[in-house]
Amino acid sequence: MWDSESESVAGRDYGNGILTSSKHSLKTDGFELRDQSWYVATDIPSDLLVRIGDVNFHLHKYPLLSRSGKMNRIIYESRDPDLNKIALDDLPGGPEAFELAAKFCYGLAVDLTAANISGLRCAAEYLEMTEDLEEGNLIFKTEAFLSYVVLSSWRDSILVLKSCEKLSPWAENLQIVRRCSESIAWKACANPKGIRWAYTGKPPKVSSPKWNDMKDSSPSRSQSVPPDWWFEDVSILRIDHFVRVVTAIKVKGMRFELIGAAIMHYAAKWLPGLIKDGGGAADEGSNSTISNSNSSGSSSWKGGLHMIVAGAKDDIPAVQAKDQRMIIESLISIIPPQKDSVSCSFLLHLLRMANMLKVAPALVTELEKRVGMQFEQATLADLLIPNFNKNETMYDVDLVQRLLEHFLVQEQTESSSPCRQSFSDKHMYEGSQRGANPNAKMRVARLVDSYLTEVSRDRNLSLTKFQVLAEALPESARTCDDGLYRAIDSYLKAHPTLSEHERKRLCRVMDCQKLSIDACMHAAQNERLPLRIVVQVLFSEQVKISNALANSSLKEAGESQFQPMVPNRKTLLEGTPQSFQEGWATAKKDINTLKFELETVKAKYLELQNEMESMQRQFDKMTIKKQTSAWTSGWKKLSKFTKMTPLDNQDIGSQLPATAEQTRKTPRRWRNSIS
């Protein structure tokens, strides 16, 4: 395949990638390595020393000048015929690539593999080994090998793209990265049925496998291929090349949930602190789809059908903070815009690391909006993000406040304009759409109450932050305020120095009518609550008990009419759930206690009333004795006779009883005023 009219046919098998050339070649048995220097095994002494890094090559001018335009220009432009030393420290691929290029110039056989082809291609471009100097030069042959051998192989495309990490910007300028990325994307999006893929569970010992040797390494054709078979291979790439591959996969039209799962898999591998648990968020999207396939795999496949082409998880070096920041920023930029493309837990872990590593504020804001889109899926453990600013609260309460605001804005947008969903949004999972789940706000309310209970123990948490976060949700989001009461009680425990006004302000965020009977009983005995709140709780509790009694009586009356009678109490208890029995027993006990206290108060009231009446009778007796004295009665009669008129004399009979009655009532009014 590599033959030309003037070249030998031997040793030029296209599939094996063996290159040789006899034109302009010297008779040599090969190259010899002595210490850090390469020598040509020939009788002709070398007349040119090429130094690349710490390695010296003792070569001859004629073979190099006949194939390399750069060597021609260096030697002839120097105008020094005795020039015998050249330094090429900036040659891409280093000494390894130059060794292969030098062997090609001497006509020696060169074995092209996926591991060395990218470096050799860049070195050939650097040395200007074009067709102008000789037909079938190194640029032409390496380019043909890339196009027809490497790009047709999944494994070789991965390995070549991995080897391009040390060849920037040459690999980018020569379109090696772009072509490998598109080849990988095409194969990842292609239907795996009918295609003979080479699967392995271990890093290959041979860098360029032969496609006809797949009897032991590849699964049978009847075995189903999991949709995430390409995750492990793509995750060995550097972040910029991974972004190129994912971008190309998006263009090909792959499902967004698979792209999100691949991103989570990559993050779990390159960000060790992102997923603390063994089965973290990165495994949620992939493990569920391959659980059946792994169970049927061969014992030699340690990764199921994953093809690990280079490197293992334990071999990845610990990346520095700068590299981690670049990885996080790149991952944020390529997450699919659709909701549920990645899990909310993964987004929150990514947000935690983004705040810790001081990622660009614009990307952090974008990530916060993504979390707000699926905030109802968050858990308390994910929300407990530390505050990396000193002299503030232990947890980042402001961050949770912003996430809650994004959630409410998203809720309002979706409720006000449900018809503005994009075409891609209409093809999401039905179970993940918030419109079909009206309980999202209620779940967020329970989550916020649990978060407030946890952060309320922080003495640095201000009352304003607590109140703003508690009142951020609308009243309809909470059907029961027990969680909010628990958070308020925890805050009062951690902040015992609050004034009465601050306590009232804190308790104002809670609706006493939404407390359960157990919460009311606890609040009635809670000395930390303001007295006014306790009174409201007692009143609410009394109303609830009255309603419960009324409902139970109505229910019993209805059941007696439409349901058969229960044979005995034992049968009734057996048919009642244990939790309901315990709850009703507790409520009945509380009702009996309240009834007993009410009867006690009534008895004391009657006793006090009897004592008051006896004292009143004694006082009346003392008043009558004073009015019966001679002087007092005489003077009163005399004053009445002097003031009476003839008309009054006619009515005196009717006035005397009224006067006596007023006299008797006067001491009572005085007593009432005293009391």
KOLZAMI-665965 format. One line per 3 residues: number of its first residue (from 0); their letters; for each residue x negated, y negated, z of C-alpha. Coordinates in Angstrom, 3 decimals, m for minus. Layout:
N
NUM = a = X/Y/Z; ...
***
This chain:
675
0 = mwd = 0.000/0.000/0.000; m2.938/m2.278/0.692; m4.774/m1.221/m2.487
3 = ses = m6.018/m3.613/m5.162; m8.010/m3.054/m8.340; m11.356/m3.656/m6.697
6 = esv = m10.657/m2.072/m3.327; m11.005/1.475/m2.151; m7.833/3.464/m1.614
9 = agr = m9.176/5.399/1.344; m8.129/4.227/4.760; m5.307/1.889/3.642
12 = dyg = m2.190/3.620/4.897; 0.629/1.058/5.105; 2.445/2.602/8.067
15 = ngi = m0.679/3.035/10.187; m1.943/m0.479/9.434; m5.530/0.519/8.570
18 = lts = m7.404/m2.221/6.675; m10.720/m1.741/4.878; m12.502/m3.549/2.077
21 = skh = m15.609/m2.724/0.106; m15.919/m5.935/m1.891; m18.765/m8.223/m0.773
24 = slk = m19.507/m5.769/2.012; m22.848/m4.647/3.391; m23.651/m1.045/4.077
27 = tdg = m23.190/m0.696/7.795; m22.196/1.953/10.256; m20.209/m0.471/12.408
30 = fel = m20.722/m2.852/15.276; m22.678/m2.199/18.445; m22.112/m3.895/21.783
33 = rdq = m25.142/m4.655/23.925; m24.407/m6.485/27.144; m22.373/m9.499/25.974
36 = swy = m23.495/m9.444/22.339; m22.299/m7.660/19.204; m24.780/m6.445/16.589
39 = vat = m24.196/m5.083/13.087; m25.619/m1.597/12.673; m27.653/m2.297/9.523
42 = dip = m31.286/m2.572/8.469; m30.893/m6.178/7.309; m31.670/m8.628/10.130
45 = sdl = m28.894/m11.063/11.083; m29.211/m14.698/10.071; m26.187/m16.187/11.883
48 = lvr = m25.230/m16.299/15.549; m21.559/m17.000/16.271; m20.784/m17.756/19.876
51 = igd = m17.212/m17.476/21.166; m16.941/m18.053/24.871; m19.457/m15.837/26.599
54 = vnf = m19.742/m13.369/23.734; m22.352/m13.631/20.962; m21.978/m12.129/17.473
57 = hlh = m25.214/m11.512/15.509; m23.916/m11.494/11.919; m24.851/m12.322/8.337
60 = kyp = m23.807/m15.417/6.449; m22.894/m13.848/3.132; m19.921/m11.622/4.243
63 = lls = m18.453/m14.432/6.311; m18.861/m17.156/3.700; m17.238/m15.011/1.028
66 = rsg = m13.974/m14.727/2.977; m13.797/m17.660/5.436; m13.227/m21.185/4.216
69 = kmn = m13.960/m22.643/7.644; m17.363/m20.962/7.842; m18.131/m22.315/4.368
72 = rii = m17.242/m25.825/5.389; m19.171/m25.717/8.656; m22.354/m24.468/7.047
75 = yes = m22.314/m26.549/3.884; m21.133/m29.755/5.533; m23.925/m29.544/8.080
78 = rdp = m26.466/m29.954/5.247; m28.838/m27.773/7.185; m29.868/m24.691/5.189
81 = dln = m31.509/m23.217/8.275; m28.354/m23.444/10.413; m28.145/m20.152/12.255
84 = kia = m25.905/m20.848/15.266; m22.191/m21.732/15.342; m19.862/m22.107/18.356
87 = ldd = m16.156/m21.371/17.863; m14.791/m21.732/21.379; m11.344/m22.856/20.214
90 = lpg = m10.698/m19.834/18.003; m7.230/m18.381/18.804; m7.326/m14.797/19.964
93 = gpe = m10.810/m15.116/21.440; m13.677/m12.675/20.894; m11.307/m9.729/20.322
96 = afe = m9.653/m11.344/17.307; m12.964/m12.540/15.845; m14.411/m9.049/16.184
99 = laa = m11.609/m7.648/14.005; m11.944/m10.487/11.506; m15.717/m9.929/11.281
102 = kfc = m15.217/m6.194/10.739; m12.782/m6.992/7.927; m15.382/m9.273/6.326
105 = ygl = m17.932/m6.414/6.474; m15.467/m3.985/4.883; m14.996/m1.895/8.005
108 = avd = m11.662/m0.243/8.831; m9.449/m2.395/11.023; m6.551/m0.818/12.897
111 = lta = m3.641/m3.248/12.993; m1.301/m2.807/15.967; 1.442/m4.803/17.627
114 = ani = m1.022/m5.746/20.347; m3.617/m7.360/18.077; m1.699/m8.508/15.013
117 = sgl = m0.633/m11.906/16.350; m4.143/m12.814/17.518; m5.665/m11.620/14.255
120 = rca = m3.095/m13.552/12.212; m3.878/m16.768/14.098; m7.638/m16.156/13.833
123 = aey = m7.308/m15.614/10.073; m5.464/m18.911/9.792; m8.132/m20.625/11.917
126 = lem = m10.946/m19.179/9.765; m9.012/m20.124/6.574; m9.195/m16.621/5.110
129 = ted = m6.873/m17.466/2.210; m6.230/m16.017/m1.218; m8.236/m18.840/m2.793
132 = lee = m11.457/m17.169/m1.688; m10.494/m13.597/m2.438; m7.358/m11.755/m3.394
135 = gnl = m5.964/m9.651/m0.563; m7.644/m11.684/2.132; m6.879/m11.324/5.823
138 = ifk = m4.035/m13.874/5.957; m2.094/m12.035/3.267; m2.527/m8.630/4.847
141 = tea = m1.716/m9.652/8.408; 1.327/m11.536/7.168; 2.533/m8.489/5.277
144 = fls = 2.056/m6.289/8.334; 4.061/m8.719/10.441; 6.908/m8.945/7.978
147 = yvv = 7.292/m5.308/6.965; 6.120/m3.355/10.008; 6.431/m5.437/13.143
150 = lss = 9.724/m7.200/12.483; 11.424/m3.930/11.564; 10.582/m2.470/14.971
153 = wrd = 12.298/m3.435/18.228; 9.354/m2.484/20.400; 6.722/m4.084/18.195
156 = sil = 8.726/m7.317/18.004; 8.801/m7.478/21.810; 5.073/m6.747/22.109
159 = vlk = 4.082/m9.279/19.464; 6.223/m11.965/21.066; 4.659/m11.128/24.430
162 = sce = 1.150/m11.420/22.939; 1.985/m14.879/21.544; 1.928/m16.346/25.059
165 = kls = m1.817/m17.006/24.778; m1.714/m18.223/21.206; 0.085/m21.559/21.497
168 = pwa = 0.456/m23.613/19.381; m0.826/m21.397/16.581; 1.898/m18.770/16.971
171 = enl = 4.577/m21.471/16.948; 3.165/m23.203/13.870; 2.884/m19.914/11.987
174 = qiv = 6.553/m19.109/12.809; 5.586/m15.886/14.571; 7.640/m16.750/17.652
177 = rrc = 10.687/m17.739/15.619; 10.634/m14.643/13.430; 10.159/m12.273/16.372
180 = ses = 12.929/m13.995/18.338; 15.364/m13.697/15.460; 14.413/m10.064/14.898
183 = iaw = 15.024/m9.263/18.574; 18.314/m11.159/18.543; 19.530/m9.314/15.452
186 = kac = 18.710/m5.923/16.933; 20.258/m6.811/20.314; 23.510/m7.878/18.654
189 = anp = 23.630/m4.966/16.197; 25.893/m2.011/16.859; 23.607/0.636/18.428
192 = kgi = 25.661/3.467/16.925; 23.903/5.031/13.978; 20.577/3.313/14.715
195 = rwa = 17.726/5.449/15.993; 16.353/3.386/18.851; 13.250/4.502/20.739
198 = ytg = 14.071/4.537/24.440; 11.504/5.058/27.137; 11.538/4.682/30.886
201 = kpp = 7.848/3.898/31.269; 5.477/1.356/29.741; 4.156/2.902/26.531
204 = kvs = 0.578/4.045/26.477; 0.437/3.508/22.722; 1.137/m0.080/21.783
207 = spk = 2.669/0.676/18.386; 4.816/3.856/18.482; 5.590/5.947/15.445
210 = wnd = 9.257/6.016/14.644; 9.263/9.651/13.539; 8.100/10.867/16.976
213 = mkd = 11.273/10.353/18.946; 12.372/13.879/19.858; 11.366/13.591/23.509
216 = ssp = 11.723/9.858/24.072; 15.039/8.994/22.478; 18.516/10.037/23.586
219 = srs = 20.764/12.142/21.445; 22.975/10.494/18.884; 26.095/11.570/20.728
222 = qsv = 25.047/9.776/23.909; 26.608/6.352/24.379; 24.292/3.370/24.515
225 = ppd = 25.017/0.863/27.310; 25.561/m2.752/26.278; 22.734/m3.958/28.519
228 = wwf = 20.083/m1.683/27.034; 17.975/m4.669/25.955; 17.883/m6.529/29.297
231 = edv = 14.732/m4.958/30.695; 12.719/m5.370/27.504; 13.613/m9.028/27.039
234 = sil = 12.940/m9.811/30.703; 9.183/m9.236/30.314; 8.891/m12.308/28.092
237 = rid = 7.694/m15.688/29.271; 10.464/m18.151/30.021; 10.045/m20.261/26.867
240 = hfv = 10.136/m17.170/24.651; 13.078/m15.783/26.630; 14.934/m19.032/25.981
243 = rvv = 14.202/m18.713/22.259; 15.559/m15.149/22.221; 18.706/m16.039/24.187
246 = tai = 19.340/m19.039/21.949; 19.056/m16.843/18.876; 21.383/m14.269/20.474
249 = kvk = 23.964/m16.993/21.130; 23.843/m17.988/17.471; 24.459/m14.358/16.494
252 = gmr = 27.703/m14.412/18.503; 27.074/m12.057/21.403; 29.630/m12.009/24.246
255 = fel = 28.938/m14.679/26.844; 29.254/m12.287/29.792; 26.412/m10.142/28.417
258 = iga = 24.243/m13.209/27.941; 24.977/m14.260/31.524; 24.107/m10.788/32.800
261 = aim = 20.798/m10.906/30.927; 20.019/m14.281/32.499; 20.758/m12.929/35.974
264 = hya = 18.552/m9.905/35.291; 15.701/m12.155/34.198; 16.090/m14.404/37.239
267 = akw = 16.030/m11.456/39.631; 12.750/m10.317/38.089; 10.877/m13.620/37.878
270 = lpg = 12.287/m15.410/40.941; 11.646/m13.016/43.830; 13.226/m15.312/46.415
273 = lik = 16.446/m15.716/44.440; 18.009/m12.357/45.290; 17.133/m11.157/48.777
276 = dgg = 19.204/m7.991/48.756; 18.275/m5.010/46.660; 21.527/m5.037/44.748
279 = gaa = 21.896/m8.764/44.289; 23.838/m10.880/41.915; 21.622/m9.989/38.999
282 = deg = 22.646/m6.364/39.191; 26.361/m7.050/39.309; 26.699/m7.655/35.606
285 = sns = 24.616/m4.714/34.407; 24.739/m1.890/36.915; 28.484/m1.549/36.641
288 = tis = 28.233/m0.898/32.907; 25.480/1.696/33.029; 26.357/3.704/36.105
291 = nsn = 27.810/6.506/34.017; 24.936/6.517/31.564; 22.254/6.719/34.228
294 = ssg = 23.802/9.777/35.787; 23.527/11.714/32.526; 20.036/10.560/31.614
297 = sss = 16.932/12.669/31.584; 14.750/12.862/34.652; 11.933/11.170/32.765
300 = wkg = 14.008/8.005/32.217; 13.421/5.987/35.359; 15.289/3.034/33.947
303 = glh = 18.168/4.899/32.358; 18.244/3.769/28.762; 16.166/0.687/29.443
306 = miv = 13.046/0.532/27.320; 10.287/m1.010/29.434; 7.654/m1.847/26.890
309 = aga = 5.133/m3.695/29.036; 4.665/m4.499/32.665; 6.608/m3.355/35.687
312 = kdd = 8.447/m5.306/38.325; 5.644/m4.778/40.817; 3.058/m5.971/38.311
315 = ipa = 4.501/m9.476/37.980; 2.203/m11.942/39.727; 3.639/m14.374/42.209
318 = vqa = 4.388/m17.487/40.244; 3.702/m20.886/41.678; 6.281/m23.508/42.535
321 = kdq = 5.691/m25.365/39.276; 6.335/m22.242/37.237; 9.421/m21.418/39.283
324 = rmi = 10.749/m24.919/38.737; 10.278/m24.546/34.991; 12.037/m21.157/35.033
327 = ies = 15.017/m22.541/36.978; 15.361/m25.574/34.726; 15.227/m23.387/31.627
330 = lis = 17.776/m20.914/32.979; 20.210/m23.698/33.896; 20.005/m25.055/30.371
333 = iip = 20.878/m21.736/28.678; 23.697/m20.492/30.942; 26.790/m20.094/28.731
336 = pqk = 29.372/m22.836/29.345; 32.250/m20.382/29.797; 33.527/m19.728/33.278
339 = dsv = 32.506/m16.396/34.851; 29.606/m15.936/32.453; 27.517/m15.602/35.625
342 = scs = 28.672/m14.972/39.186; 29.244/m17.786/41.645; 26.838/m16.140/44.083
345 = fll = 24.069/m16.307/41.468; 24.804/m19.974/40.793; 24.623/m20.817/44.501
348 = hll = 21.342/m18.943/44.933; 19.999/m20.780/41.915; 21.213/m24.064/43.401
351 = rma = 19.466/m23.287/46.674; 16.126/m22.787/44.907; 16.721/m25.823/42.701
354 = nml = 17.090/m28.046/45.751; 14.081/m26.482/47.405; 11.838/m26.966/44.357
357 = kva = 13.119/m30.486/43.536; 14.523/m29.680/40.118; 15.594/m32.568/37.871
360 = pal = 18.721/m34.276/39.329; 20.633/m34.069/36.049; 20.260/m30.290/35.945
363 = vte = 21.207/m29.981/39.619; 24.381/m31.979/38.967; 25.215/m29.746/36.016
366 = lek = 24.683/m26.683/38.194; 26.938/m28.123/40.908; 29.703/m28.616/38.352
369 = rvg = 29.323/m25.009/37.276; 29.717/m23.873/40.871; 32.812/m26.058/41.225
372 = mqf = 34.405/m24.263/38.268; 34.458/m20.984/40.211; 34.157/m22.213/43.786
375 = eqa = 36.943/m19.903/44.988; 34.600/m16.933/44.358; 31.955/m18.181/46.795
378 = tla = 31.240/m16.585/50.154; 30.224/m18.136/53.460; 26.710/m16.682/53.294
381 = dll = 26.155/m18.273/49.875; 27.335/m21.684/51.077; 24.931/m21.855/54.021
384 = ipn = 22.266/m23.684/52.014; 19.573/m25.256/54.207; 19.043/m28.972/54.127
387 = fnk = 15.518/m29.636/52.916; 15.577/m33.257/54.125; 14.114/m33.838/57.549
390 = net = 15.955/m35.445/60.465; 19.351/m34.375/59.143; 21.750/m31.500/59.588
393 = myd = 20.551/m27.931/59.453; 22.780/m27.094/56.474; 23.429/m29.256/53.437
396 = vdl = 26.974/m30.407/54.230; 26.868/m33.140/51.591; 26.204/m30.505/48.931
399 = vqr = 29.273/m28.498/49.948; 31.296/m31.727/49.910; 30.209/m32.371/46.314
402 = lle = 31.008/m28.785/45.315; 34.476/m29.143/46.798; 35.018/m32.405/44.921
405 = hfl = 34.009/m30.757/41.637; 36.442/m27.937/42.371; 39.318/m30.343/43.013
408 = vqe = 38.527/m32.353/39.881; 38.500/m29.151/37.840; 41.797/m28.076/39.408
411 = qte = 43.397/m31.412/38.600; 42.094/m31.352/35.038; 43.405/m27.864/34.377
414 = sss = 46.795/m28.557/35.948; 47.280/m31.852/34.095; 46.155/m30.671/30.647
417 = pcr = 46.509/m26.876/30.393; 46.660/m27.019/26.610; 43.198/m28.569/26.201
420 = qsf = 41.292/m25.371/26.724; 38.662/m24.690/24.144; 38.824/m21.738/21.788
423 = sdk = 36.171/m19.871/23.743; 38.023/m20.398/27.005; 41.088/m18.691/25.589
426 = hmy = 39.151/m15.472/25.176; 37.949/m15.221/28.759; 38.937/m12.461/31.094
429 = egs = 42.549/m12.852/32.114; 41.719/m12.043/35.708; 39.146/m14.812/35.898
432 = qrg = 41.392/m17.638/34.741; 42.339/m19.983/37.532; 45.672/m20.799/35.959
435 = anp = 46.826/m17.226/36.608; 45.681/m17.390/40.212; 47.579/m20.005/42.250
438 = nak = 45.882/m18.955/45.482; 42.522/m20.485/44.556; 43.033/m23.501/46.821
441 = mrv = 44.098/m21.292/49.713; 40.949/m19.183/49.386; 38.838/m22.328/49.216
444 = arl = 40.622/m23.669/52.314; 39.767/m20.516/54.271; 36.199/m20.739/53.006
447 = vds = 35.879/m24.390/54.060; 37.322/m23.632/57.515; 34.792/m20.836/58.008
450 = ylt = 31.996/m23.123/56.821; 33.095/m25.863/59.233; 33.127/m23.364/62.095
453 = evs = 29.570/m22.355/61.249; 28.091/m25.831/60.792; 30.002/m27.391/63.704
456 = rdr = 27.442/m25.917/66.108; 24.864/m28.335/64.717; 24.503/m31.263/67.125
459 = nls = 23.327/m33.502/64.277; 26.580/m33.096/62.369; 28.452/m36.380/62.566
462 = ltk = 32.158/m36.612/63.243; 32.702/m38.470/59.974; 31.153/m35.693/57.856
465 = fqv = 33.225/m33.081/59.659; 36.412/m35.073/59.221; 35.804/m35.897/55.544
468 = lae = 35.116/m32.259/54.663; 38.142/m31.043/56.633; 40.487/m33.565/54.996
471 = alp = 39.165/m33.113/51.457; 41.710/m30.431/50.612; 45.414/m31.289/50.285
474 = esa = 47.818/m30.214/53.034; 49.413/m27.616/50.785; 46.144/m25.673/50.627
477 = rtc = 46.504/m24.537/54.247; 49.516/m22.520/55.334; 47.934/m21.894/58.740
480 = ddg = 45.516/m24.160/60.613; 44.046/m21.517/62.900; 40.705/m21.628/61.091
483 = lyr = 40.622/m25.403/61.308; 41.474/m25.274/65.031; 38.635/m22.800/65.545
486 = aid = 36.224/m25.196/63.813; 37.478/m28.141/65.915; 37.071/m26.180/69.146
489 = syl = 33.552/m25.151/68.113; 32.686/m28.782/67.353; 34.005/m29.896/70.742
492 = kah = 31.870/m27.259/72.461; 28.722/m28.411/70.659; 29.485/m32.123/71.239
495 = ptl = 30.647/m32.475/74.861; 29.842/m36.209/74.997; 32.616/m37.267/72.619
498 = seh = 34.904/m40.000/73.894; 38.660/m39.620/74.212; 39.196/m41.694/71.091
501 = erk = 36.766/m39.540/69.078; 38.471/m36.371/70.278; 41.848/m37.680/69.182
504 = rlc = 40.368/m38.655/65.838; 38.873/m35.184/65.453; 42.112/m33.387/66.313
507 = rvm = 44.067/m35.579/63.913; 42.886/m33.436/60.998; 44.854/m30.492/62.411
510 = dcq = 48.598/m29.912/62.131; 49.864/m28.414/65.392; 52.965/m27.078/63.674
513 = kls = 50.791/m24.812/61.479; 49.164/m23.055/64.431; 50.065/m19.462/65.216
516 = ida = 51.417/m18.431/68.627; 48.014/m17.102/69.697; 46.313/m20.344/68.677
519 = cmh = 48.977/m22.350/70.515; 48.440/m20.344/73.701; 44.676/m20.891/73.467
522 = aaq = 45.096/m24.602/72.764; 47.525/m25.046/75.688; 44.792/m23.869/78.060
525 = ner = 41.930/m25.648/76.272; 40.553/m28.362/78.546; 38.477/m29.853/75.738
528 = lpl = 41.511/m31.023/73.783; 43.123/m34.408/74.466; 46.285/m34.352/76.599
531 = riv = 48.430/m35.651/73.776; 47.365/m32.770/71.519; 48.126/m30.261/74.268
534 = vqv = 51.637/m31.677/74.613; 52.170/m31.415/70.860; 50.925/m27.844/70.912
537 = lfs = 53.281/m26.930/73.781; 56.232/m28.463/71.995; 55.325/m26.652/68.777
540 = eqv = 54.953/m23.402/70.682; 58.371/m23.808/72.294; 59.938/m24.430/68.893
543 = kis = 58.247/m21.361/67.438; 59.408/m19.154/70.310; 62.962/m20.417/69.977
546 = nal = 62.933/m19.785/66.250; 61.461/m16.338/66.765; 64.175/m15.451/69.273
549 = ans = 66.882/m16.779/66.989; 65.540/m14.920/63.985; 65.137/m11.709/65.939
552 = slk = 68.710/m11.908/67.251; 70.052/m12.577/63.759; 67.980/m9.759/62.380
555 = eag = 69.224/m7.334/65.027; 72.819/m8.348/64.320; 72.349/m7.829/60.607
558 = esq = 70.622/m4.505/61.042; 73.409/m3.240/63.319; 75.925/m3.959/60.562
561 = fqp = 74.132/m2.630/57.504; 71.712/m0.020/58.902; 72.332/3.198/60.797
564 = mvp = 71.663/3.149/64.510; 68.236/4.286/65.674; 68.603/7.408/67.812
567 = nrk = 66.364/6.234/70.608; 63.600/3.763/71.462; 60.870/6.309/70.820
570 = tll = 61.946/6.766/67.207; 62.005/2.973/66.768; 58.444/2.622/68.060
573 = egt = 57.186/5.436/65.861; 58.552/3.709/62.777; 56.983/0.353/63.659
576 = pqs = 53.359/m0.487/62.715; 50.954/m0.567/65.645; 49.802/m4.126/64.932
579 = fqe = 53.390/m5.378/64.888; 54.134/m3.553/68.146; 51.152/m5.130/69.872
582 = gwa = 51.983/m8.590/68.535; 55.630/m8.333/69.541; 54.710/m7.001/73.015
585 = tak = 52.406/m9.976/73.539; 55.048/m12.434/72.338; 57.717/m10.814/74.539
588 = kdi = 55.437/m11.017/77.552; 54.815/m14.711/76.863; 58.558/m15.323/76.534
591 = ntl = 59.267/m13.609/79.843; 56.549/m15.667/81.516; 58.046/m18.884/80.194
594 = kfe = 61.519/m17.819/81.320; 60.239/m17.089/84.826; 58.512/m20.469/85.000
597 = let = 61.732/m22.146/83.829; 63.801/m20.405/86.521; 61.274/m21.449/89.148
600 = vka = 61.505/m25.069/88.052; 65.322/m24.915/88.167; 65.285/m23.510/91.726
603 = kyl = 62.941/m26.259/92.892; 65.164/m28.831/91.236; 68.281/m27.569/93.064
606 = elq = 66.421/m27.534/96.365; 65.289/m31.125/95.884; 68.822/m32.152/94.899
609 = nem = 70.288/m30.654/98.099; 67.717/m32.426/100.222; 68.508/m35.699/98.486
612 = esm = 72.240/m35.324/99.150; 71.692/m34.604/102.850; 69.489/m37.656/103.178
615 = qrq = 72.124/m39.727/101.389; 74.837/m38.627/103.856; 72.664/m39.548/106.816
618 = fdk = 71.991/m42.959/105.309; 75.719/m43.573/104.723; 76.451/m42.820/108.365
621 = mti = 73.890/m45.345/109.541; 75.370/m48.001/107.208; 78.936/m47.486/108.530
624 = kkq = 77.809/m47.929/112.149; 76.258/m51.289/111.357; 79.414/m52.572/109.613
627 = tsa = 81.731/m51.765/112.613; 80.144/m54.323/115.052; 82.576/m57.084/116.414
630 = wts = 80.630/m60.170/115.385; 80.015/m58.957/111.819; 83.630/m57.989/111.161
633 = gwk = 84.977/m61.205/112.774; 82.883/m63.579/110.723; 83.676/m61.717/107.468
636 = kls = 87.454/m61.906/108.110; 87.227/m65.601/108.951; 85.315/m66.381/105.742
639 = kft = 87.856/m64.539/103.662; 90.858/m66.359/105.206; 89.327/m69.774/104.645
642 = kmt = 88.586/m69.010/100.932; 91.945/m67.425/100.053; 94.601/m69.212/97.999
645 = pld = 98.375/m68.482/98.061; 97.922/m66.298/94.957; 95.088/m64.491/96.667
648 = nqd = 97.251/m63.841/99.724; 99.663/m61.893/97.546; 96.869/m59.686/96.237
651 = igs = 95.006/m59.241/99.472; 96.413/m55.825/99.877; 94.890/m54.747/96.600
654 = qlp = 91.538/m56.502/97.206; 90.787/m54.888/100.536; 90.196/m51.408/99.180
657 = ata = 87.969/m52.825/96.407; 85.938/m54.787/98.961; 85.473/m51.725/101.062
660 = eqt = 84.412/m49.774/98.024; 81.842/m52.425/97.024; 80.525/m52.377/100.551
663 = rkt = 79.994/m48.675/100.336; 78.277/m48.924/96.933; 75.819/m51.640/97.928
666 = prr = 73.479/m49.416/99.945; 73.404/m46.861/97.038; 72.206/m49.460/94.541
669 = wrn = 69.556/m50.537/96.981; 68.463/m46.963/97.485; 68.279/m46.363/93.775
672 = sis = 66.132/m49.432/93.300; 63.805/m48.281/96.042; 63.483/m44.874/94.505
***
